[in-house]
Amino acid sequence: MELTLYYREHCHLCDAMRKALVAFTRKHPDISWREIDIDRDTALIERYDTKVPVLCSDRHEICHFFFDEPAMVAALSC
């Protein structure tokens, strides 16, 4: 499974979600992820401006603001 973390620089919530995601993926090495700074794309700003950080899988939003482990586990089972 590949995830995308939409974030912005100097965002403490983004830093916290990144740390939680690193810890989670250590337990689940079959998960890969990438980061995209929304401030580099106006369409992403329009979509996620007030929701960052946002964690997605194949354009499906898993969680935003905080890492939601139950939602992540549910996404893995799909």
N, C-alpha and C positions, 0 to 999 in steps of 0.2 A: 504494500500500500504506500502511495506517495501522498504526502500532505503539503499544503502550502500555508505558511504563516504570513499573513499580511500585517505589516507593522509600520511604525514610523520612528524615526530617530528621537532620542531623548524622551522616551515614553516608559515610565516605570512599570506600567501594566504589561507592556510588550516585553520588557526584560524579565518580568516574573513568569509570563507564559512561556518564554523561550527556555528558562531554567526548568520549568515543570515538564516541558516537552523533551528536553534532553534527558531528564531522569526517566521519563516514561519510555522513551525509545531505547534506553539501555536495557530495559526489561523485555523489550519487543524489537529485536534487531532486524526483523523483516520490514520494519517501517522506515521509510526515508522521508526527508522533508527538505524544503527549501524556503527561503525567506524572500519576500518582495516588499520593498518600501513603497507604500501607496503614494507618497509625495512625489514620486517620479512619473506618475501617470494620472492625468486629470480624470479619466474614467474611473479609476480605482478610488480617487479622492471622493468623487460623487457617490460611489457605491458604499464605501467603508469609513468615511470621514469620522463619524461619531461613534463607530463601533470597534475601532482597533484596540487591542489586537484581535484578529479574526483568524481562526484555524479552519481550513477547508480541505476537503477531499473531493477531487473531481468536480469542483464548483459547488459542492454541497457544503454548507456551513455546519461545522461541528459545534463550535463554541466561539464566544467572543467575550472580551473583557478579562475573563479568568479561564484557566485550563479546567475543563470539566471532565474528570476521569470517567465517570459513568457514561457520558455521551461519547467519549473516545472508545470505550469498550464496546458500546452499541454499534458505533461506526465500523469497528473491526469485524463484527459478526455479520455485517451486510454483504 
